[in-house]
Amino acid sequence: MPAQSPRLPKISVIQSFKVAAELGSLAKAAAQLALTPAAVSQQIRQLEEQLGSALFLRTQTGVMLTDTGKEYLRYVTEAFDILHLGQQNIRHAAVAPRLTVYALPALASKWLLPHLADWRAHCPDIDLSLHGTHAQVDFTAIPADFVICFGEDRYPQLDKQWLFHDEVLPVASPALLQHYAAADIFSHAPLIHLDWGNEGRFLPDWRSWFQAKGRIEPTPQPAFSFNLTSLAIDAAVAGAGLLLGQRRLIAAELARGELVVIDELSLPLSKPYFLAWPQRTLSQPGSEAMIGWLRELGATVSQ
């Protein structure tokens, strides 16, 4: 059998140590804790025996921490800080309703995050917790209320709201465009590729785009490949190459002029995005407002 962990001291004993260490006096600690000095002294002795090391040096004016005591105080202070933070968060959660939304990381950061101020204006009394993940969300194991997913096949048992059907189109940074003539850019500029794993078959790639354009696919050039859409977008902004960017996810970069559309031919993704939720979510304050807000956001066509 594995060895059992040492038993932790009682919280009251640790608290007596902390107060005595901060005040430098057992008598003052006793007064603050509404105990007798003898009781505090006994608790300190018990703690020292349990730890197997002296924590205080007794002086004529009070007590002074040993090196071990100073180290232990750091752990104790951190532990109490965590407890206080937890208590504040629990108290806040009890009075402030919260909705927890999970989404694909790029969708969270590039599509949803720029509109969070609109959510605050739309529903000012509901806290929002946003999580980015590629993993399947287990609504029975975590306190999730919604998931924004690619396609509806991953959550067949959940209620859903269609959000939008995205498309990809070729973009590049203005800095990259300065290095190539317009007629040569598709033949000579590096290409940025996305590797979505099993979901990759639903995302149009460069080969599909060149076929749709009626162009011969260029001779392979040095290229970059990313498994995260957000990384591919950042790479394109940095001038690393041409990107088939999702229109909804590059809207901010296009608006700021960080990316420029270099050809108007776009290809649709093979699946749309959905908002999904279990039935219990509808009992949460603000859930209907969230569904309506994301439905409206999805209906807004990026320029």
Backbone bond lengths (Angstrom), bond angles and torsions (degrees), N, CA, C in turn:
res aa  C-N    CA-C-N  psi(-1)  N-CA   C-N-CA  omega(-1)  CA-C   N-CA-C  phi
1 M - - - 1.461 - - 1.526 109.50 -
2 P 1.358 117.40 142.76 1.456 119.38 178.42 1.516 110.55 -67.65
3 A 1.331 115.94 148.70 1.460 120.53 179.45 1.520 110.38 -65.88
4 Q 1.325 115.40 139.53 1.446 119.93 179.67 1.520 110.30 -75.18
5 S 1.345 116.51 146.95 1.451 120.62 177.67 1.517 109.47 -69.88
6 P 1.344 118.26 146.61 1.460 120.54 177.63 1.525 110.61 -58.22
7 R 1.312 115.28 142.01 1.464 120.51 -179.82 1.530 109.61 -68.19
8 L 1.319 115.95 134.53 1.460 120.48 178.94 1.523 110.89 -75.54
9 P 1.335 118.08 147.52 1.466 120.40 175.20 1.530 110.41 -64.27
10 K 1.315 116.35 158.82 1.460 120.17 175.29 1.526 109.14 -62.80
11 I 1.334 115.83 148.21 1.462 120.17 -178.73 1.520 111.23 -61.87
12 S 1.336 117.08 -32.77 1.466 119.93 179.85 1.531 111.07 -66.80
13 V 1.330 116.88 -34.66 1.465 120.78 178.36 1.530 109.74 -68.59
14 I 1.332 116.62 -43.72 1.463 120.04 178.79 1.524 110.53 -63.87
15 Q 1.322 115.91 -38.82 1.465 119.17 178.88 1.525 111.43 -64.47
16 S 1.338 117.69 -39.28 1.463 120.52 177.51 1.528 110.60 -62.56
17 F 1.324 116.38 -41.37 1.463 119.93 176.93 1.533 110.68 -61.59
18 K 1.311 117.15 -45.49 1.468 121.35 -176.95 1.524 110.76 -62.50
19 V 1.320 117.50 -46.55 1.465 120.69 -178.05 1.523 110.20 -66.16
20 A 1.343 116.89 -42.68 1.462 120.29 179.39 1.521 110.97 -63.34
21 A 1.332 116.73 -38.82 1.457 120.46 179.20 1.521 111.15 -66.39
22 E 1.313 116.70 -39.06 1.464 120.42 -178.56 1.525 111.79 -73.23
23 L 1.339 117.81 -33.64 1.467 121.56 -177.88 1.525 112.35 -92.42
24 G 1.335 116.56 -17.68 1.458 119.80 -178.31 1.502 113.97 68.39
25 S 1.338 116.89 25.14 1.467 120.48 -176.70 1.522 109.07 -158.92
26 L 1.349 115.77 130.41 1.456 119.67 175.16 1.512 110.91 -70.52
27 A 1.335 116.42 -36.20 1.466 120.45 -179.02 1.523 110.91 -65.50
28 K 1.323 116.76 -44.15 1.463 119.83 179.32 1.531 110.71 -66.91
29 A 1.331 116.11 -37.65 1.458 119.30 176.99 1.514 110.61 -62.93
30 A 1.342 115.89 -42.27 1.464 119.78 179.05 1.517 111.14 -60.31
31 A 1.340 116.62 -42.64 1.461 120.25 -179.71 1.523 111.43 -63.86
32 Q 1.347 116.95 -40.50 1.463 120.27 -179.08 1.514 111.40 -69.95
33 L 1.336 116.93 -32.65 1.460 121.14 -177.22 1.519 113.36 -92.87
34 A 1.329 116.48 1.30 1.466 121.86 -178.03 1.525 111.20 59.33
35 L 1.345 115.99 43.40 1.458 123.27 176.02 1.514 108.67 -124.33
36 T 1.318 116.37 170.56 1.456 119.87 174.10 1.523 108.61 -86.20
37 P 1.343 118.15 153.39 1.457 120.16 176.39 1.527 112.39 -57.13
38 A 1.331 116.15 -35.23 1.463 119.28 179.16 1.529 111.23 -64.56
39 A 1.342 116.50 -37.92 1.465 120.13 -179.97 1.527 110.68 -66.36
40 V 1.331 116.49 -43.31 1.464 120.05 178.37 1.519 110.37 -63.90
41 S 1.342 116.98 -43.05 1.462 121.00 179.47 1.520 110.67 -60.94
42 Q 1.333 116.85 -40.95 1.466 120.19 179.09 1.527 110.88 -65.53
43 Q 1.360 117.32 -40.02 1.460 120.04 178.43 1.532 111.08 -63.31
44 I 1.336 116.87 -39.95 1.465 120.29 179.07 1.528 110.28 -64.19
45 R 1.357 116.42 -42.06 1.461 119.62 178.42 1.525 111.34 -62.24
46 Q 1.334 116.33 -41.48 1.470 120.12 177.77 1.531 110.98 -61.54
47 L 1.325 115.93 -41.74 1.455 120.43 -179.66 1.530 110.87 -65.78
48 E 1.320 116.50 -42.63 1.460 120.34 178.89 1.526 111.34 -64.08
49 E 1.333 116.80 -39.49 1.454 120.20 177.88 1.526 111.11 -65.32
50 Q 1.330 116.04 -40.00 1.463 119.56 -178.77 1.529 111.08 -68.75
51 L 1.339 116.36 -35.78 1.462 120.39 179.88 1.527 111.91 -83.98
52 G 1.324 115.91 -18.26 1.460 119.75 -179.38 1.503 113.46 72.24
53 S 1.329 117.44 28.72 1.462 120.47 -178.75 1.518 109.32 -158.18
54 A 1.315 116.35 147.14 1.466 121.19 177.54 1.520 109.73 -73.85
55 L 1.326 115.08 137.22 1.458 120.57 -179.99 1.521 112.52 -105.40
56 F 1.331 117.37 -26.46 1.458 121.93 -177.70 1.524 110.56 -127.71
57 L 1.328 114.50 150.65 1.465 122.14 164.73 1.513 106.95 -107.86
58 R 1.321 116.23 127.01 1.457 119.93 -179.82 1.528 109.44 -79.58
59 T 1.323 117.46 132.39 1.454 123.34 177.83 1.523 109.57 -123.40
60 Q 1.322 117.10 174.77 1.466 120.92 179.89 1.517 111.79 -67.94
61 T 1.331 116.77 -26.18 1.469 119.65 -177.38 1.528 113.46 -102.45
62 G 1.320 117.61 -3.95 1.462 119.27 -179.27 1.508 111.88 157.99
63 V 1.336 116.60 -132.37 1.460 121.41 179.43 1.512 109.20 -132.93
64 M 1.328 115.74 154.65 1.457 122.51 179.39 1.525 107.83 -135.07
65 L 1.302 115.90 136.51 1.458 120.87 -177.54 1.528 111.57 -68.39
66 T 1.333 115.40 139.39 1.461 120.76 168.65 1.526 108.46 -78.63
67 D 1.324 117.43 174.18 1.471 119.82 176.86 1.524 110.68 -60.17
68 T 1.336 115.87 -39.82 1.467 119.51 176.84 1.522 110.60 -64.02
69 G 1.345 115.60 -41.00 1.453 120.13 178.79 1.517 112.03 -61.62
70 K 1.332 116.38 -41.00 1.465 120.15 178.86 1.526 110.72 -62.95
71 E 1.339 116.53 -42.33 1.466 120.13 179.48 1.522 111.06 -65.59
72 Y 1.347 116.14 -42.55 1.466 119.87 -179.84 1.525 110.64 -65.32
73 L 1.339 116.78 -36.67 1.456 120.32 179.96 1.527 111.05 -62.01
74 R 1.330 117.14 -36.24 1.465 119.48 178.48 1.530 110.71 -61.92
75 Y 1.342 116.43 -43.62 1.465 119.73 177.82 1.527 111.29 -64.52
76 V 1.329 115.83 -44.06 1.457 120.46 -177.96 1.529 110.77 -63.88
77 T 1.331 116.81 -43.18 1.467 120.40 -179.78 1.519 111.05 -62.81
78 E 1.334 116.18 -42.63 1.467 119.83 178.75 1.520 110.90 -63.78
79 A 1.336 116.71 -40.39 1.463 120.32 -179.92 1.524 111.18 -64.38
80 F 1.340 117.25 -43.08 1.459 120.49 179.03 1.526 110.91 -67.14
81 D 1.330 117.24 -36.33 1.462 119.67 177.28 1.525 110.78 -61.95
82 I 1.342 116.19 -41.19 1.466 120.17 178.59 1.524 110.57 -64.95
83 L 1.331 116.93 -41.31 1.463 120.26 178.06 1.527 111.57 -62.44
84 H 1.330 116.25 -42.64 1.472 119.65 178.35 1.521 110.88 -63.95
85 L 1.338 116.59 -41.47 1.460 119.82 178.63 1.522 111.00 -63.24
86 G 1.339 115.97 -43.90 1.454 119.46 177.53 1.511 112.38 -60.18
87 Q 1.337 116.54 -41.39 1.458 120.33 179.32 1.523 111.20 -64.23
88 Q 1.345 116.88 -41.18 1.454 119.96 178.35 1.524 111.36 -64.36
89 N 1.347 115.42 -42.15 1.460 118.55 -179.50 1.519 112.02 -65.88
90 I 1.341 116.49 -40.32 1.465 120.06 178.60 1.524 110.37 -65.00
91 R 1.325 116.61 -42.48 1.463 119.99 179.20 1.516 110.64 -63.84
92 H 1.355 115.40 -40.79 1.460 119.16 179.03 1.525 110.78 -65.75
93 A 1.330 116.04 -41.45 1.463 119.90 -179.60 1.520 111.49 -64.22
94 A 1.322 116.32 -29.83 1.461 120.05 -179.12 1.523 112.36 -70.62
95 V 1.339 116.70 -26.42 1.466 119.63 -176.54 1.521 111.84 -108.22
96 A 1.342 118.94 -18.58 1.460 121.92 -177.39 1.527 110.00 -114.94
97 P 1.328 119.36 109.85 1.465 121.17 177.89 1.529 110.38 -59.77
98 R 1.329 115.82 145.66 1.457 120.76 -178.24 1.516 109.95 -136.84
99 L 1.318 115.30 141.55 1.450 122.28 171.46 1.520 108.69 -114.15
100 T 1.328 116.23 136.62 1.456 121.66 -178.84 1.526 108.74 -113.38
101 V 1.338 115.06 121.70 1.456 121.85 -176.02 1.528 109.17 -117.88
102 Y 1.316 116.48 128.75 1.462 122.28 173.77 1.526 108.36 -105.54
103 A 1.333 115.75 143.48 1.463 120.13 -179.54 1.515 109.19 -153.91
104 L 1.331 116.27 159.81 1.452 120.17 171.44 1.525 108.59 -57.09
105 P 1.342 118.51 140.19 1.468 120.62 -172.69 1.523 114.26 -53.36
106 A 1.332 118.04 -46.53 1.462 119.74 -179.05 1.517 111.34 -66.44
107 L 1.314 116.60 -36.27 1.459 120.35 178.49 1.529 110.00 -65.83
108 A 1.338 116.14 -39.25 1.461 120.07 179.10 1.521 111.67 -66.63
109 S 1.333 116.15 -46.12 1.468 119.42 -173.22 1.523 113.17 -82.19
110 K 1.335 117.70 -36.20 1.458 120.25 -172.99 1.523 114.05 -96.31
111 W 1.333 117.39 -27.88 1.465 119.44 -178.58 1.524 112.20 -105.29
112 L 1.337 116.50 -47.71 1.457 119.07 -172.78 1.523 112.87 -85.00
113 L 1.324 117.10 -43.43 1.466 120.80 -174.49 1.529 113.32 -55.31
114 P 1.335 120.56 -42.36 1.465 119.30 -179.44 1.530 114.42 -63.23
115 H 1.337 117.38 -12.51 1.467 120.37 -176.24 1.534 112.93 -109.68
116 L 1.330 117.86 9.14 1.464 119.21 -176.24 1.521 112.38 -63.90
117 A 1.323 117.21 -31.28 1.471 118.70 176.41 1.527 110.47 -62.53
118 D 1.337 116.93 -33.36 1.467 120.26 177.11 1.527 110.79 -66.06
119 W 1.349 116.56 -37.39 1.463 119.50 177.05 1.525 110.43 -63.95
120 R 1.319 117.07 -42.11 1.459 119.92 179.33 1.519 111.05 -61.02
121 A 1.339 117.01 -40.49 1.456 120.48 177.35 1.525 110.91 -70.53
122 H 1.322 116.39 -34.77 1.467 121.97 -178.05 1.523 111.45 -72.14
123 C 1.329 117.12 -38.12 1.468 121.34 -175.67 1.537 108.46 -144.75
124 P 1.316 118.90 77.20 1.466 122.28 -170.70 1.522 115.03 -69.34
125 D 1.316 118.96 -16.64 1.462 121.23 -174.34 1.528 113.47 -97.35
126 I 1.318 118.03 1.87 1.461 121.27 -177.19 1.527 109.54 -114.33
127 D 1.323 116.86 121.65 1.460 120.77 174.63 1.528 109.58 -72.22
128 L 1.322 115.83 149.01 1.460 121.26 179.71 1.518 109.24 -124.53
129 S 1.323 116.11 127.50 1.459 122.86 174.98 1.523 107.49 -112.46
130 L 1.347 116.84 118.18 1.463 122.21 -175.01 1.525 109.91 -111.88
131 H 1.327 116.39 126.15 1.473 122.34 -178.52 1.526 109.13 -122.30
132 G 1.329 116.08 132.41 1.453 120.79 174.84 1.520 110.52 -99.29
133 T 1.330 117.57 129.40 1.468 120.77 -179.40 1.524 110.40 -157.97
134 H 1.341 115.53 148.54 1.461 121.26 170.15 1.524 111.49 -96.06
135 A 1.310 116.72 -10.62 1.461 120.94 -175.28 1.526 111.16 -77.41
136 Q 1.322 114.67 156.18 1.454 120.61 173.20 1.523 108.99 -64.93
137 V 1.305 117.33 131.90 1.465 121.55 -178.52 1.525 109.11 -87.35
138 D 1.329 116.18 122.12 1.459 122.35 178.70 1.528 108.16 -95.90
139 F 1.319 116.87 101.02 1.452 121.23 -175.55 1.522 112.46 -70.40
140 T 1.324 117.78 -13.13 1.469 120.51 177.73 1.519 111.60 -87.29
141 A 1.328 117.25 -13.58 1.467 120.19 -174.82 1.514 113.81 -112.38
142 I 1.333 118.80 -20.89 1.458 121.23 -178.44 1.529 109.26 -129.86
143 P 1.339 117.30 155.16 1.471 120.51 -177.52 1.521 112.20 -79.78
144 A 1.321 117.19 58.96 1.461 121.83 178.76 1.524 109.48 -94.14
145 D 1.329 115.84 144.89 1.468 121.11 177.93 1.525 111.81 -108.32
146 F 1.350 116.22 -36.35 1.465 120.58 -178.47 1.527 109.15 -139.00
147 V 1.334 115.17 158.29 1.458 121.02 168.10 1.530 107.32 -138.00
148 I 1.326 116.07 134.89 1.460 121.38 173.14 1.521 106.29 -98.71
149 C 1.320 116.64 116.94 1.460 120.56 -169.64 1.523 111.34 -125.53
150 F 1.329 114.70 160.71 1.460 122.86 177.51 1.522 107.81 -93.31
151 G 1.323 116.55 108.06 1.453 120.92 -175.15 1.514 111.01 82.27
152 E 1.312 116.64 167.80 1.464 121.08 -177.76 1.510 113.30 -108.69
153 D 1.338 118.24 1.87 1.455 120.82 -173.77 1.519 113.16 -75.32
154 R 1.366 118.71 -24.22 1.467 120.25 -174.96 1.524 112.47 -76.91
155 Y 1.326 117.90 -19.21 1.472 121.03 -177.93 1.531 109.51 -131.26
156 P 1.341 116.91 66.38 1.471 119.46 -173.36 1.517 113.92 -66.01
157 Q 1.343 118.74 -23.13 1.456 121.00 -174.92 1.532 113.19 -92.11
158 L 1.322 117.97 -6.38 1.459 121.06 -175.01 1.523 111.81 -93.82
159 D 1.332 115.97 155.45 1.461 121.07 170.41 1.524 108.24 -71.76
160 K 1.344 116.53 149.66 1.457 119.76 -174.51 1.523 112.02 -140.14
161 Q 1.331 113.94 154.18 1.456 122.77 171.73 1.524 108.04 -128.85
162 W 1.326 116.87 122.26 1.462 121.35 175.61 1.524 108.52 -63.38
163 L 1.339 117.26 133.37 1.462 120.96 -179.34 1.526 112.15 -106.35
164 F 1.317 117.31 -62.15 1.463 119.71 179.31 1.526 109.59 -165.39
165 H 1.318 114.37 160.78 1.460 122.25 175.72 1.520 106.82 -115.18
166 D 1.316 117.34 114.00 1.460 120.94 -172.54 1.524 111.36 -89.71
167 E 1.319 115.28 169.99 1.452 122.92 178.20 1.518 108.96 -141.53
168 V 1.315 116.32 159.55 1.464 121.20 177.50 1.519 109.29 -112.60
169 L 1.328 115.36 148.57 1.452 121.25 176.60 1.527 108.75 -149.41
170 P 1.328 117.79 153.48 1.464 120.15 -173.74 1.526 111.83 -75.80
171 V 1.330 115.14 131.55 1.464 121.21 179.66 1.524 108.89 -137.52
172 A 1.314 114.16 162.14 1.463 120.98 177.35 1.511 108.48 -155.08
173 S 1.311 116.43 163.83 1.458 120.97 176.67 1.527 109.98 -80.57
174 P 1.327 118.30 149.73 1.472 120.08 176.03 1.524 112.58 -56.46
175 A 1.341 116.73 -34.55 1.467 119.66 179.97 1.522 111.00 -63.72
176 L 1.343 117.15 -40.61 1.466 119.97 179.47 1.524 110.91 -66.79
177 L 1.324 117.24 -38.09 1.460 121.10 -177.21 1.527 112.07 -63.74
178 Q 1.314 117.11 -24.66 1.457 120.08 179.60 1.530 112.59 -68.84
179 H 1.335 117.02 -18.12 1.459 120.65 -175.67 1.532 113.35 -94.25
180 Y 1.330 117.64 -4.88 1.465 119.63 -176.00 1.520 110.15 -137.11
181 A 1.314 115.23 144.39 1.459 120.31 171.19 1.524 108.75 -71.86
182 A 1.317 116.60 147.70 1.470 121.04 -176.01 1.525 111.68 -56.07
183 A 1.341 116.54 -37.30 1.466 119.79 -177.17 1.521 112.85 -73.80
184 D 1.346 116.40 -18.15 1.460 119.66 -174.18 1.528 113.85 -107.63
185 I 1.306 117.48 -6.70 1.462 118.50 -167.79 1.524 112.70 -62.89
186 F 1.342 117.86 -38.90 1.466 119.71 -178.57 1.532 111.96 -72.85
187 S 1.308 117.02 -20.46 1.465 120.36 -179.06 1.519 112.70 -89.41
188 H 1.332 117.03 -25.54 1.456 119.03 -170.97 1.526 114.95 -122.01
189 A 1.299 119.03 -23.04 1.470 120.14 -177.43 1.529 110.30 -75.56
190 P 1.316 117.90 145.96 1.476 120.52 175.56 1.526 110.87 -61.03
191 L 1.301 115.14 148.50 1.463 121.22 178.16 1.535 109.27 -107.38
192 I 1.310 115.39 143.20 1.469 121.84 175.80 1.522 107.94 -102.72
193 H 1.332 115.69 127.27 1.467 121.24 -178.14 1.519 110.19 -112.57
194 L 1.326 115.10 151.33 1.462 122.32 175.72 1.515 109.80 -114.54
195 D 1.330 115.90 132.00 1.461 121.52 177.52 1.524 108.17 -111.48
196 W 1.312 116.34 100.52 1.464 121.70 -179.79 1.529 112.39 -93.94
197 G 1.298 118.10 11.61 1.459 119.58 -178.64 1.517 110.81 64.59
198 N 1.327 116.12 -132.70 1.466 120.78 -178.05 1.525 112.95 -63.12
199 E 1.342 117.04 -26.80 1.460 120.09 -179.21 1.523 111.71 -82.11
200 G 1.333 117.08 -5.74 1.455 120.35 -176.22 1.516 113.87 -60.44
201 R 1.322 116.80 -27.05 1.462 119.05 -178.59 1.530 111.96 -68.03
202 F 1.325 117.66 -14.11 1.461 121.20 179.84 1.532 112.08 -95.44
203 L 1.333 116.88 -2.98 1.460 121.61 -178.79 1.523 109.08 -110.86
204 P 1.332 118.54 118.51 1.471 119.57 178.44 1.527 111.02 -58.91
205 D 1.335 115.77 136.15 1.461 119.99 179.72 1.523 109.63 -108.36
206 W 1.324 115.40 -176.93 1.463 119.50 -177.25 1.523 111.82 -64.43
207 R 1.329 117.06 -36.63 1.472 118.84 179.20 1.526 110.23 -60.64
208 S 1.337 116.92 -43.25 1.471 120.88 178.79 1.526 111.04 -63.40
209 W 1.335 115.41 -39.57 1.461 118.76 -178.14 1.520 111.40 -66.80
210 F 1.334 117.47 -45.06 1.472 120.04 179.43 1.523 110.95 -63.19
211 Q 1.334 117.57 -37.52 1.457 120.34 177.34 1.522 110.75 -64.11
212 A 1.359 115.99 -43.74 1.463 119.69 179.33 1.529 111.22 -65.64
213 K 1.317 116.19 -30.32 1.466 121.02 179.76 1.513 111.93 -79.69
214 G 1.336 116.19 -13.86 1.454 119.78 -177.71 1.514 112.83 75.69
215 R 1.336 114.83 27.38 1.461 119.98 179.84 1.520 109.42 -112.15
216 I 1.313 115.04 151.47 1.457 119.95 174.25 1.518 108.48 -74.14
217 E 1.313 115.80 132.43 1.461 118.79 178.97 1.518 109.32 -61.83
218 P 1.337 117.77 130.99 1.466 119.97 -175.37 1.516 112.05 -67.49
219 T 1.317 114.30 160.83 1.460 120.05 174.16 1.515 109.22 -58.64
220 P 1.336 118.12 132.95 1.468 119.56 -177.29 1.525 112.48 -53.05
221 Q 1.321 115.56 129.90 1.454 123.27 176.96 1.527 108.11 -110.19
222 P 1.336 117.17 164.37 1.476 118.42 171.12 1.528 109.67 -52.38
223 A 1.307 117.22 131.68 1.467 121.21 -171.95 1.525 109.93 -138.82
224 F 1.318 114.85 171.85 1.461 122.42 176.24 1.526 108.28 -120.67
225 S 1.330 115.67 144.42 1.458 121.09 177.70 1.523 108.79 -131.55
226 F 1.330 116.25 136.51 1.463 121.84 -177.75 1.523 109.48 -132.94
227 N 1.338 115.81 149.24 1.467 119.76 175.56 1.516 111.83 -97.60
228 L 1.349 117.58 -5.49 1.461 121.96 178.11 1.521 109.16 -117.26
229 T 1.308 116.76 128.68 1.462 121.13 -179.76 1.517 111.54 -60.24
230 S 1.332 116.76 -40.24 1.466 120.00 -178.52 1.522 111.09 -62.07
231 L 1.345 117.59 -37.55 1.458 120.54 177.41 1.534 111.08 -66.22
232 A 1.313 116.61 -40.47 1.467 120.18 178.97 1.525 110.62 -63.33
233 I 1.337 116.73 -40.81 1.470 120.33 178.62 1.527 110.37 -64.72
234 D 1.320 116.80 -45.00 1.470 120.31 179.10 1.526 110.90 -62.48
235 A 1.336 116.66 -37.34 1.459 120.14 178.42 1.524 110.59 -64.94
236 A 1.311 116.91 -41.26 1.466 119.97 178.32 1.525 110.93 -64.01
237 V 1.312 117.29 -42.01 1.471 121.26 177.39 1.525 110.35 -60.64
238 A 1.329 116.17 -36.71 1.464 121.14 -179.93 1.521 112.77 -75.50
239 G 1.337 118.09 -3.48 1.452 121.26 177.51 1.506 114.83 87.50
240 A 1.344 117.21 20.07 1.462 119.78 -176.45 1.524 112.99 -74.79
241 G 1.330 117.90 -23.39 1.457 118.79 -178.54 1.514 112.27 169.35
242 L 1.324 115.23 -174.27 1.464 122.19 176.85 1.523 109.33 -83.83
243 L 1.315 115.93 142.40 1.464 121.00 -177.55 1.520 110.36 -128.78
244 L 1.338 115.87 137.50 1.462 120.36 165.38 1.522 105.64 -86.22
245 G 1.319 116.06 93.02 1.456 121.20 -173.49 1.509 112.36 -93.71
246 Q 1.345 115.87 142.37 1.457 119.94 175.06 1.525 108.85 -71.50
247 R 1.315 115.83 127.54 1.464 120.58 -173.04 1.526 112.07 -56.03
248 R 1.325 117.33 -43.10 1.470 119.65 -178.18 1.532 111.95 -67.36
249 L 1.326 116.24 -31.21 1.454 119.59 -173.60 1.524 113.17 -88.65
250 I 1.335 117.30 -13.92 1.462 120.14 178.15 1.519 111.36 -110.86
251 A 1.334 117.06 12.76 1.470 120.09 -176.52 1.520 111.96 -58.37
252 A 1.332 117.27 -43.23 1.469 120.44 -178.56 1.523 110.80 -66.29
253 E 1.343 117.18 -41.47 1.466 120.63 179.94 1.531 111.07 -66.23
254 L 1.329 117.19 -36.08 1.459 120.41 176.41 1.523 110.58 -67.93
255 A 1.333 116.44 -41.99 1.467 119.98 -179.09 1.523 111.58 -64.86
256 R 1.325 116.88 -34.29 1.471 120.32 -179.81 1.525 112.44 -85.17
257 G 1.323 117.52 -4.18 1.450 120.59 -179.40 1.512 113.95 78.34
258 E 1.339 117.40 12.56 1.458 121.28 179.05 1.521 111.47 -76.73
259 L 1.323 115.88 -24.82 1.462 122.40 173.88 1.519 108.17 -129.84
260 V 1.341 115.40 149.99 1.461 121.85 -178.86 1.523 108.41 -129.84
261 V 1.325 117.07 135.17 1.466 121.07 175.18 1.521 108.77 -70.75
262 I 1.330 117.00 127.11 1.472 120.17 -176.59 1.528 112.38 -107.79
263 D 1.328 117.19 -4.48 1.465 121.69 173.71 1.520 107.11 -161.77
264 E 1.326 116.72 138.86 1.460 120.73 -174.07 1.527 113.99 -81.43
265 L 1.331 117.79 -6.55 1.462 119.03 179.83 1.529 109.65 -71.28
266 S 1.308 116.50 121.07 1.464 121.89 177.90 1.522 109.55 -119.86
267 L 1.323 114.96 153.66 1.465 121.11 178.27 1.528 108.87 -124.16
268 P 1.329 117.75 135.05 1.470 119.55 -179.53 1.523 111.80 -77.21
269 L 1.315 116.27 147.95 1.458 120.57 169.66 1.527 107.92 -67.36
270 S 1.310 116.48 157.56 1.465 120.05 -176.32 1.521 113.15 -79.25
271 K 1.350 117.30 -12.82 1.462 120.27 179.74 1.523 109.16 -138.04
272 P 1.333 117.08 149.40 1.466 120.36 175.39 1.530 111.11 -87.95
273 Y 1.319 116.40 173.62 1.457 123.20 175.23 1.524 109.25 -97.86
274 F 1.334 114.41 143.24 1.461 121.37 -178.91 1.525 110.35 -128.65
275 L 1.321 115.15 153.59 1.457 122.48 165.20 1.521 106.55 -100.42
276 A 1.349 117.12 129.63 1.467 121.28 -177.75 1.520 109.79 -127.99
277 W 1.342 116.38 150.08 1.465 120.64 -178.86 1.524 110.35 -158.75
278 P 1.332 116.96 150.02 1.464 120.45 173.24 1.527 110.10 -77.18
279 Q 1.314 116.46 162.58 1.457 120.85 -176.29 1.524 112.21 -60.31
280 R 1.344 116.70 -33.30 1.466 119.84 -177.73 1.525 112.91 -62.95
281 T 1.339 117.66 -24.03 1.459 120.94 -178.10 1.518 111.84 -60.98
282 L 1.318 117.39 -31.18 1.464 120.40 -176.17 1.524 112.82 -66.59
283 S 1.334 116.82 -14.75 1.468 119.62 175.83 1.529 111.81 -83.83
284 Q 1.343 117.51 -7.94 1.458 121.91 -179.90 1.531 110.24 -79.62
285 P 1.340 117.56 135.37 1.474 119.17 175.14 1.528 110.61 -58.43
286 G 1.309 116.24 134.81 1.452 121.18 178.00 1.513 115.35 87.13
287 S 1.336 117.87 -4.08 1.467 119.30 -176.06 1.534 111.82 -64.78
288 E 1.317 117.33 -43.78 1.462 120.16 178.87 1.529 110.75 -64.46
289 A 1.345 115.97 -37.02 1.462 119.92 177.92 1.521 110.24 -64.90
290 M 1.330 117.35 -39.62 1.466 120.82 178.62 1.520 111.07 -63.32
291 I 1.325 117.25 -44.95 1.465 120.95 179.57 1.531 110.18 -60.69
292 G 1.323 115.99 -44.94 1.463 119.65 -179.87 1.518 112.55 -66.31
293 W 1.339 116.14 -40.53 1.472 120.12 -179.25 1.526 111.44 -64.34
294 L 1.329 117.22 -45.71 1.457 120.22 -179.68 1.535 111.11 -69.77
295 R 1.326 116.94 -32.28 1.460 119.16 175.28 1.535 110.40 -62.68
296 E 1.334 115.94 -43.83 1.466 119.86 178.75 1.521 111.18 -67.26
297 L 1.324 116.60 -39.83 1.458 120.65 179.22 1.531 110.72 -63.45
298 G 1.329 115.89 -40.71 1.455 119.89 178.38 1.515 112.40 -66.55
299 A 1.337 116.61 -30.44 1.468 120.52 -178.86 1.508 111.88 -78.40
300 T 1.348 118.02 -14.95 1.460 122.12 179.67 1.516 108.99 -76.32
301 V 1.320 117.03 117.33 1.461 122.23 -177.59 1.516 109.18 -84.47
302 S 1.343 116.25 125.24 1.468 121.14 178.60 1.526 109.39 -68.17
303 Q 1.315 113.72 140.22 1.479 118.72 178.93 1.543 109.42 -91.14
